[in-house]
Amino acid sequence: MNSSKIILGLTTLALLFFTACGGSKPLVVAPKKVLPTWYKTPQKTTATTLYALGEGSDKKEAIANALSMMLSTLSVSVASQYNSKTVEHQGVQNSYQTTHSNEVTTDVAKIRISNYELVEAQSMGFRNYIVQIKSDKEKLFNTLLKDVQTTLRRVDERMLSSQNYNAIKRLKLYKKSKEELLNIPATLNVMSVLKPSFNEAPYRSKIQNIQHDSDKLLSKITFSIESNRDAKKLQAPLQSGLNAEKLQVRKSSGKYHFRVKINSQTDKASSYGFTLARCAISITTQDYRGNVIASNKLNITGQSTQGYAIAKENVALKLNVIIKEEGIDKVLGELFAL
């Protein structure tokens, strides 16, 4: 009886197994998509139009990669032209040429191509998209020219309106302007490739004038550092920090001179065999009229096993480390921050 039940059960299982197998759907293999002709034999850049291909996980990424490819093509053209100029004016110096070609290529990669046309786009399956884009050289040139002119005009207006500001504030604006102009030389290089007849000299001259005026202002600015008796040893780190930013520290007067006042109050303490110098520091910076233009407060604890005097010197060492790590600007209270 038991064996009959076992045989019946096995038979039932076998029937269920074969029924399940017989009812399963056949495995469907999707045919592999063939690359389109426009991708296998892409259109080449002409005298009037730039072409580039791109691939990505979606359409947006594919276009972004195509734009990067277009920029890399421009980089090669710019670097090649730059090398030609280098050979003509500087002689054949391979290391010199290579260094500057790499710099040019890196700078060109920061330029934004906004006027492009999507020529072809096709999905090649899951997370695989291919595109072809093009950009009219004349339109791209005009867009870049407009960007350069707009930036230079904004810089001119900013510096013109800053004539009555104090020297530090003007220096801040020069810093902001130079940051905005950072990519202009690379843009001018690209524009010269897109239109060889383009005269970039007036634009480069304006950029050089901004740099010259900024350097000239920087050379006029001076600082003096004053302190109470307790903060005497803290003057040296501040001077080193200012000098590192090419700012002069010397006695002077007039509208380009600024006074840094540092005061500290130190309390003596001890802990676990160490002598501690707990120092509360206040720093203010004044213009030549006595107006406070920046301020900051710091609490630094020096320590030593060799006595209080060495612990106080440790405070100066720690201040020096802070200035090197965070910058003199932050220590002074973000005097030069934009």
C-alpha positions in Angstrom: 0.0 0.0 0.0 2.8 2.4 0.9 4.8 1.5 -2.2 1.7 2.2 -4.4 1.4 5.6 -2.9 5.0 6.4 -3.5 4.8 5.3 -7.1 1.6 7.4 -7.6 3.4 10.4 -6.0 6.4 10.1 -8.2 4.2 9.7 -11.3 2.3 12.9 -10.4 5.6 14.9 -9.9 6.9 13.7 -13.3 3.7 14.8 -15.0 3.8 18.2 -13.4 7.5 18.6 -14.4 6.9 17.8 -18.0 3.8 19.9 -18.1 5.7 22.9 -16.8 8.5 22.3 -19.3 6.1 22.0 -22.1 4.4 25.3 -21.2 7.5 27.4 -20.9 8.1 30.2 -23.4 11.0 29.8 -25.8 14.0 32.0 -25.1 14.0 35.0 -27.4 17.4 36.4 -28.4 17.2 40.1 -29.5 19.1 40.7 -32.8 22.2 42.7 -32.3 21.7 46.3 -33.6 24.0 47.3 -36.4 25.9 50.6 -36.2 24.3 53.0 -38.7 26.3 54.2 -41.7 26.5 57.8 -40.3 28.4 56.4 -37.3 30.7 54.0 -39.1 31.7 56.6 -41.7 31.0 59.9 -40.1 31.0 63.2 -41.8 34.3 65.0 -41.6 34.8 68.6 -40.5 34.8 71.0 -43.4 35.9 74.6 -43.9 32.6 75.8 -42.6 31.3 73.1 -40.3 32.5 71.1 -37.3 31.3 67.5 -36.9 31.6 65.1 -33.9 30.3 61.8 -32.7 29.3 60.8 -29.1 28.2 57.8 -27.2 26.6 57.6 -23.8 24.1 55.8 -21.5 21.4 58.2 -22.7 20.9 61.0 -25.2 22.0 63.8 -22.9 25.3 62.0 -22.0 26.0 61.2 -25.6 25.6 64.8 -26.7 27.9 65.9 -23.8 30.6 63.4 -25.0 30.1 64.6 -28.6 30.7 68.2 -27.5 33.9 67.1 -25.6 35.1 65.4 -28.8 34.4 68.6 -30.8 36.4 70.6 -28.3 39.3 68.1 -28.4 39.4 68.5 -32.2 39.6 72.3 -31.7 42.3 71.7 -29.1 44.5 69.8 -31.6 44.0 72.6 -34.2 44.9 75.3 -31.7 47.9 73.5 -30.3 49.2 72.8 -33.8 48.8 76.5 -34.7 50.4 77.5 -31.4 53.4 75.2 -32.1 53.8 76.8 -35.5 54.0 80.2 -33.9 56.5 78.9 -31.3 58.8 77.5 -34.0 58.6 80.7 -35.9 59.4 83.0 -33.0 61.2 80.9 -30.5 63.1 78.3 -32.5 62.6 74.5 -32.2 62.4 73.6 -28.5 60.3 70.5 -28.2 59.8 70.6 -24.4 58.8 74.2 -24.5 56.2 73.5 -27.3 54.8 70.4 -25.6 54.3 72.2 -22.3 52.4 75.0 -23.9 50.4 72.7 -26.2 49.1 70.8 -23.2 48.2 74.0 -21.4 46.3 75.2 -24.5 44.5 71.9 -24.8 43.4 72.0 -21.2 42.2 75.6 -21.4 40.2 74.9 -24.6 38.4 72.1 -22.8 36.8 74.7 -20.5 35.1 76.6 -23.4 31.4 76.0 -23.7 29.9 75.3 -27.2 26.2 76.4 -27.0 25.2 76.6 -30.6 25.3 73.1 -32.0 22.8 71.0 -34.0 21.9 67.4 -33.3 22.2 65.8 -36.8 21.6 62.1 -35.9 20.6 60.2 -32.8 19.9 56.5 -32.2 19.3 54.1 -29.3 21.5 51.0 -29.6 19.9 49.2 -26.7 19.9 49.4 -23.0 22.0 52.3 -21.7 23.6 52.8 -25.1 22.9 55.9 -27.2 24.9 57.4 -30.1 24.6 60.8 -31.7 26.2 63.0 -34.3 26.3 66.8 -33.8 27.5 69.7 -35.9 28.4 73.3 -35.3 28.6 76.1 -37.9 32.0 77.7 -37.6 30.8 81.2 -38.3 28.0 81.0 -35.8 30.3 79.5 -33.2 32.9 82.3 -33.8 30.2 85.0 -33.4 28.9 83.5 -30.2 32.4 83.4 -28.7 33.1 86.9 -29.9 29.9 88.1 -28.2 30.9 86.3 -25.0 34.4 87.9 -25.0 33.1 91.4 -25.7 30.4 91.1 -22.9 33.0 89.9 -20.4 35.5 92.7 -21.2 32.7 95.3 -21.1 31.5 94.1 -17.7 35.1 94.2 -16.4 35.6 97.8 -17.7 32.4 99.0 -16.1 33.3 97.3 -12.8 36.8 98.9 -12.6 35.5 102.3 -13.7 32.9 102.3 -10.9 35.6 101.3 -8.3 37.8 104.4 -8.6 36.6 105.8 -5.3 36.9 102.5 -3.3 39.7 101.9 -0.9 42.7 100.0 -2.4 41.8 96.7 -0.8 38.3 96.7 -2.2 39.7 97.6 -5.6 42.2 94.8 -5.4 39.3 92.4 -4.6 37.5 93.6 -7.8 40.7 93.1 -9.8 40.9 89.6 -8.5 37.3 88.9 -9.5 37.9 90.4 -13.0 41.0 88.3 -13.6 39.1 85.2 -12.7 36.4 86.1 -15.2 39.1 86.7 -17.9 40.9 83.5 -17.2 39.5 81.6 -20.1 39.5 84.5 -22.6 43.0 83.8 -24.0 42.0 80.2 -24.9 38.8 81.5 -26.4 40.8 83.9 -28.6 43.0 81.0 -29.7 39.9 79.0 -30.8 38.5 82.1 -32.5 41.7 82.5 -34.5 41.4 78.9 -35.6 37.8 79.3 -36.6 38.6 82.6 -38.5 42.3 83.0 -39.3 41.7 86.7 -40.3 40.5 87.6 -36.8 42.6 90.2 -35.1 42.9 89.2 -31.5 45.5 91.8 -30.5 43.1 94.5 -29.1 41.4 91.9 -26.8 44.7 90.6 -25.6 45.9 94.1 -25.0 42.9 94.8 -22.7 43.5 91.7 -20.7 47.2 92.7 -20.3 46.1 96.2 -19.2 43.9 94.7 -16.5 46.8 92.5 -15.2 49.2 95.5 -15.4 46.8 97.8 -13.4 46.2 95.1 -10.8 50.0 94.5 -10.4 50.5 98.3 -10.1 47.9 98.7 -7.4 49.3 95.7 -5.5 52.8 97.3 -5.5 51.4 100.5 -3.9 49.6 98.8 -1.0 51.5 98.6 2.3 50.7 97.2 5.7 52.1 97.9 9.2 51.6 95.6 12.1 51.1 96.8 15.7 50.5 94.8 18.8 50.3 95.0 22.6 53.2 93.6 24.6 51.6 90.2 25.0 51.3 89.8 21.2 54.8 90.9 20.1 55.8 87.4 19.0 52.6 87.1 16.9 53.7 89.9 14.5 56.2 87.7 12.6 53.6 85.1 11.4 51.3 87.8 10.2 54.1 89.5 8.3 55.1 86.2 6.7 51.5 85.6 5.7 51.2 89.0 4.1 54.6 88.7 2.3 53.5 85.4 0.9 50.6 87.2 -0.9 53.1 89.8 -2.3 51.9 92.4 0.2 54.5 94.7 1.6 54.9 95.3 5.3 56.6 98.6 6.2 56.0 101.9 7.8 54.1 104.2 5.5 51.0 106.4 5.2 48.4 107.6 2.7 45.4 106.0 1.0 47.3 102.8 0.1 48.4 102.0 3.6 46.6 99.7 6.1 47.3 99.0 9.8 46.9 95.6 11.3 46.4 95.6 15.0 46.9 92.4 17.0 46.2 92.1 20.7 46.3 89.1 22.9 45.6 88.2 26.5 47.4 85.1 27.8 46.5 83.1 30.8 49.0 80.6 32.4 47.9 77.1 33.3 49.2 73.6 33.7 48.0 70.1 32.9 49.6 66.7 33.0 53.1 68.1 33.4 52.6 70.7 30.6 52.7 74.4 31.1 49.9 76.0 29.1 49.6 79.5 27.6 45.9 80.1 26.8 45.9 83.0 24.4 42.8 85.0 23.4 43.8 87.0 20.2 41.9 89.8 18.5 43.0 91.2 15.1 41.6 94.3 13.3 42.6 95.9 10.1 42.1 99.6 9.5 42.4 101.8 6.4 44.3 105.1 6.4 41.3 106.9 7.9 41.1 104.5 10.8 38.0 102.7 9.6 37.9 99.0 10.5 37.6 97.0 7.3 38.2 93.5 8.7 38.4 91.8 12.1 38.8 88.3 13.6 39.2 86.6 17.0 41.3 83.5 17.7 41.9 81.3 20.7 45.1 79.4 20.6 46.7 77.3 23.4 50.4 76.8 23.5 52.1 74.1 25.5 55.5 73.1 26.7 57.3 71.0 29.3 60.0 73.7 29.5 58.1 76.6 31.0 55.7 79.4 30.3 58.0 81.4 27.9 58.3 78.4 25.6 54.6 77.7 25.8 54.0 81.3 24.6 56.4 80.7 21.7 54.3 77.7 20.8 51.3 80.0 20.3 53.3 81.9 17.7 54.2 78.6 16.0 50.6 77.4 15.9 49.4 80.8 14.5 52.0 80.4 11.8 50.6 76.9 10.9 47.1 78.3 10.8 48.1 81.0 8.4 49.8 78.5 6.1 46.9 76.1 6.2 44.0 78.6 6.0 45.6 81.6 4.5 46.3 85.1 5.8 43.0 86.4 4.4 40.9 84.1 6.7 43.1 84.9 9.7 42.6 88.6 9.1 38.9 88.2 8.8 38.5 87.6 5.1 40.0 90.9 4.2 40.4 90.0 0.5 37.4 87.8 0.1 35.1 88.7 -2.8 
